[in-house]
Amino acid sequence: MKKLALLSALALGLVINAQAQEQKQRPKNKKTEITPEKIAENKTERLAKLLDLTDKQKEQVYSLQLKQSKEQLAEMQKMKEKRNKEKTELEAILDNTQKEKLQEAFKDRARFAQRKFQGKHNKKDRMPGKTKDLKPTENEIDS
């Protein structure tokens, strides 16, 4: 019995050690700088492969994608600034306990988004604070 317990503990230790080694070897998700040039380059490459673009078409597609990427990133930056401003204004109104609740809600939302982005959600996962089930309409049921 003692030998069995010792072997079990040894096996468990080996498994844990192996998992720890594996985690160390995996590169951590480092956010790389997203540039409009990189976005345009990637989109152009995908379209070139899909559509067999000529070199002239590639240049035209790249310039179009670059223009659109710059506009999108500028809009994203504006939205981020707007959200930060609104958050600051809201926090000025709230007391400390309300601010803590708000921070917790933001953390819940961030965890949900992270799980969704990683594909680790299922139909039961819901956005925090959302409890309604989405029911199909009669048209969806009939088809």
Secondary structure as the mmCIF struct_conf table of DSSP 4:
data_model
#
loop_
_struct_conf.conf_type_id
_struct_conf.id
_struct_conf.beg_label_comp_id
_struct_conf.beg_label_asym_id
_struct_conf.beg_label_seq_id
_struct_conf.end_label_comp_id
_struct_conf.end_label_asym_id
_struct_conf.end_label_seq_id
HELX_RH_AL_P HELX_RH_AL_P1 LYS A 2 GLN A 25
BEND BEND1 ARG A 26 ARG A 26
HELX_LH_PP_P HELX_LH_PP_P1 PRO A 27 LYS A 28
HELX_LH_PP_P HELX_LH_PP_P2 LYS A 30 GLU A 33
HELX_RH_AL_P HELX_RH_AL_P2 PRO A 36 LEU A 51
TURN_TY1_P TURN_TY1_P1 ASP A 52 ASP A 52
HELX_RH_AL_P HELX_RH_AL_P3 ASP A 55 ILE A 93
BEND BEND2 LEU A 94 LEU A 94
HELX_RH_AL_P HELX_RH_AL_P4 ASN A 96 PHE A 117
TURN_TY1_P TURN_TY1_P2 GLN A 118 GLY A 119
TURN_TY1_P TURN_TY1_P3 LYS A 123 LYS A 124
TURN_TY1_P TURN_TY1_P4 PRO A 128 GLY A 129
HELX_LH_PP_P HELX_LH_PP_P3 LYS A 135 THR A 137
HELX_RH_AL_P HELX_RH_AL_P5 GLU A 138 ASP A 142
#
